[in-house]
Amino acid sequence: MVDPTVPERRQEIARLAVNRFALHGFDGTSMNDLAHHVGLSKAGIYHYFATKEAILFEALVGYSERLRATVEHASEGDDSPSTQLSRVIEAMLYLYRDADAYHQAQINDLARLAPSDQEIIRNNERQVVRVMEGLIQQLGLGLDEQTVKALTMSTFGILNWHARWFREGPGRLELPEYVRLVTDFVLGGVAEVVAQRTLEVEP
């Protein structure tokens, strides 16, 4: 009989492991370390995963799937593109709130995975980019493809980089305030680019 708790336990192990990778590095974390950290024997952790790379893949693919699903859900509906984009930015920033370890593992260790496994994760990322690009394209009607791409990737730069410096606390911006700030910045920036490009082509 298949144990229905196995997928949940695998996800829990992957979640705890990716935090160890972020703290000590992939090479600095052994299977013994991981087993101790998640409350298993070494044999016990091998029951769930054959290698550290398998644990890393479980963590990164799970996170990339959550990100894709979050963005796709936030962009659904018949609202205006600006409203949809606002929801996407908010949803991403709230998801990123507890995702520093995943981002570090993505940057530092993705190349350790087999190319086919990397492609699965990158395909989820491409889907996220397509959603964002589609919304910015709708907001920036008349903008050329390269400008839309530049605006899209610049928006991801804002969202992805904020984790390196943004901290909530007394005297600091709280996340809801930062969400509004980023949303206004992106929407206002796209509108300004459209306005400037419109002026350039007017006779």
C-alpha positions as CSV (number, residue, x, y, z in Angstrom):
1,M,0.0,0.0,0.0
2,V,1.3,3.5,-0.9
3,D,1.8,5.8,2.0
4,P,-0.2,8.9,1.3
5,T,2.1,11.0,3.5
6,V,5.2,10.4,1.4
7,P,4.7,13.5,-0.9
8,E,4.2,15.7,2.1
9,R,7.2,14.4,3.9
10,R,9.3,14.8,0.8
11,Q,8.2,18.4,0.5
12,E,9.0,19.0,4.2
13,I,12.5,17.5,3.9
14,A,13.1,19.6,0.8
15,R,11.9,22.8,2.5
16,L,14.2,22.2,5.5
17,A,17.1,21.2,3.3
18,V,17.0,24.3,1.1
19,N,17.4,26.4,4.3
20,R,20.5,24.4,5.2
21,F,21.9,24.9,1.7
22,A,21.3,28.6,2.0
23,L,23.1,28.7,5.4
24,H,26.0,26.3,4.7
25,G,26.2,25.9,1.0
26,F,25.3,22.9,-1.0
27,D,28.8,21.4,-0.7
28,G,29.0,22.3,3.0
29,T,25.8,20.3,3.7
30,S,26.1,16.5,3.9
31,M,23.3,13.9,3.8
32,N,24.2,13.2,7.4
33,D,23.7,16.8,8.3
34,L,20.3,16.9,6.4
35,A,19.2,13.7,8.1
36,H,19.9,15.1,11.5
37,H,18.3,18.4,10.7
38,V,15.0,16.8,9.5
39,G,14.9,14.2,12.3
40,L,15.8,11.1,10.3
41,S,18.6,8.6,10.2
42,K,20.8,8.6,7.2
43,A,19.0,5.5,6.0
44,G,15.7,7.2,6.6
45,I,16.5,10.2,4.4
46,Y,17.7,7.8,1.6
47,H,14.3,6.3,1.8
48,Y,12.9,9.5,0.4
49,F,15.8,10.8,-1.7
50,A,18.7,9.0,-3.4
51,T,20.9,12.1,-3.6
52,K,21.3,15.7,-2.4
53,E,20.6,16.8,-6.0
54,A,17.3,15.0,-5.8
55,I,16.4,17.0,-2.7
56,L,17.5,20.2,-4.4
57,F,15.3,19.5,-7.4
58,E,12.3,18.7,-5.2
59,A,12.8,22.1,-3.5
60,L,13.3,24.2,-6.6
61,V,10.7,22.6,-8.8
62,G,8.1,22.8,-6.1
63,Y,8.9,26.5,-5.6
64,S,8.8,27.2,-9.3
65,E,5.5,25.5,-9.6
66,R,4.1,27.6,-6.7
67,L,5.4,30.8,-8.3
68,R,3.9,29.9,-11.6
69,A,0.5,29.0,-10.1
70,T,0.5,32.1,-7.9
71,V,1.1,34.4,-10.9
72,E,-1.3,32.7,-13.2
73,H,-4.1,32.8,-10.6
74,A,-3.4,36.5,-9.8
75,S,-3.6,37.4,-13.5
76,E,-7.0,35.7,-14.1
77,G,-10.3,37.6,-14.5
78,D,-11.7,40.3,-16.7
79,D,-10.2,43.2,-14.9
80,S,-8.1,45.8,-16.6
81,P,-4.4,44.9,-17.3
82,S,-3.3,47.4,-14.7
83,T,-5.4,45.7,-12.0
84,Q,-4.2,42.3,-13.0
85,L,-0.6,43.5,-13.0
86,S,-1.1,45.0,-9.6
87,R,-2.4,41.7,-8.3
88,V,0.6,39.8,-9.8
89,I,3.1,42.2,-8.2
90,E,1.4,41.9,-4.8
91,A,1.1,38.1,-5.1
92,M,4.8,37.7,-6.0
93,L,6.1,40.0,-3.2
94,Y,4.0,38.1,-0.6
95,L,5.3,34.8,-2.0
96,Y,8.8,36.1,-1.9
97,R,8.4,37.1,1.8
98,D,9.6,33.6,2.9
99,A,11.5,32.5,-0.1
100,D,15.1,33.8,0.3
101,A,16.5,30.3,0.7
102,Y,14.9,29.2,-2.6
103,H,16.3,32.2,-4.4
104,Q,19.8,31.6,-3.1
105,A,19.6,27.9,-4.1
106,Q,18.3,28.9,-7.5
107,I,21.2,31.3,-8.1
108,N,24.0,29.2,-6.5
109,D,23.0,25.6,-7.2
110,L,20.7,25.2,-10.2
111,A,23.6,24.2,-12.4
112,R,24.2,21.2,-10.2
113,L,21.0,19.6,-11.6
114,A,20.7,17.5,-14.7
115,P,19.9,19.7,-17.8
116,S,16.5,18.0,-18.1
117,D,15.7,18.9,-14.5
118,Q,16.9,22.5,-15.0
119,E,14.7,22.8,-18.1
120,I,11.6,21.9,-16.1
121,I,12.3,24.7,-13.6
122,R,13.2,27.2,-16.3
123,N,10.0,26.4,-18.2
124,N,8.0,27.3,-15.1
125,E,10.0,30.6,-14.9
126,R,9.3,31.2,-18.6
127,Q,5.6,30.9,-18.0
128,V,5.8,33.5,-15.2
129,V,7.7,35.9,-17.6
130,R,5.1,35.4,-20.3
131,V,2.3,36.4,-18.0
132,M,4.1,39.5,-16.9
133,E,5.2,40.4,-20.4
134,G,1.6,39.9,-21.7
135,L,0.3,42.3,-19.1
136,I,2.9,45.0,-19.8
137,Q,2.3,44.6,-23.5
138,Q,-1.4,45.3,-22.9
139,L,-0.5,48.4,-20.8
140,G,2.1,49.6,-23.3
141,L,0.0,49.3,-26.5
142,G,2.2,50.5,-29.4
143,L,5.5,49.8,-27.7
144,D,7.9,47.6,-29.7
145,E,8.8,44.1,-28.6
146,Q,12.2,45.0,-27.3
147,T,10.9,47.8,-25.2
148,V,8.2,45.6,-23.7
149,K,10.8,42.9,-22.9
150,A,13.1,45.5,-21.3
151,L,10.2,46.8,-19.1
152,T,9.3,43.2,-18.2
153,M,12.8,42.2,-17.1
154,S,13.3,45.5,-15.3
155,T,10.1,44.8,-13.3
156,F,11.5,41.4,-12.4
157,G,14.7,43.1,-11.4
158,I,12.8,45.2,-8.9
159,L,10.8,42.3,-7.5
160,N,13.7,39.7,-7.4
161,W,16.3,42.1,-6.0
162,H,14.2,43.5,-3.1
163,A,14.8,40.5,-0.9
164,R,18.5,41.4,-0.7
165,W,17.8,44.7,1.1
166,F,14.1,45.0,2.1
167,R,13.5,44.3,5.8
168,E,10.3,45.1,7.7
169,G,10.4,46.5,11.2
170,P,10.1,49.7,13.3
171,G,10.8,52.8,11.2
172,R,10.8,50.8,8.0
173,L,8.2,50.3,5.2
174,E,5.9,47.4,5.9
175,L,5.3,45.0,3.1
176,P,1.8,46.3,2.2
177,E,3.3,49.8,1.8
178,Y,6.1,48.5,-0.3
179,V,3.7,46.6,-2.5
180,R,1.8,49.8,-3.2
181,L,5.1,51.7,-3.9
182,V,6.3,49.1,-6.4
183,T,3.0,48.9,-8.1
184,D,2.8,52.6,-8.5
185,F,6.4,52.7,-9.7
186,V,5.9,50.0,-12.4
187,L,2.5,51.3,-13.6
188,G,3.6,54.9,-13.6
189,G,6.8,54.0,-15.4
190,V,5.1,52.1,-18.1
191,A,2.6,54.9,-18.6
192,E,5.5,57.4,-18.9
193,V,7.3,55.3,-21.4
194,V,4.2,55.1,-23.5
195,A,3.6,58.8,-23.3
196,Q,7.2,59.6,-24.3
197,R,7.1,57.2,-27.2
198,T,3.8,58.7,-28.4
199,L,5.3,62.2,-28.4
200,E,8.3,60.9,-30.4
201,V,6.1,59.6,-33.2
202,E,3.7,62.6,-33.4
203,P,4.2,64.8,-36.5
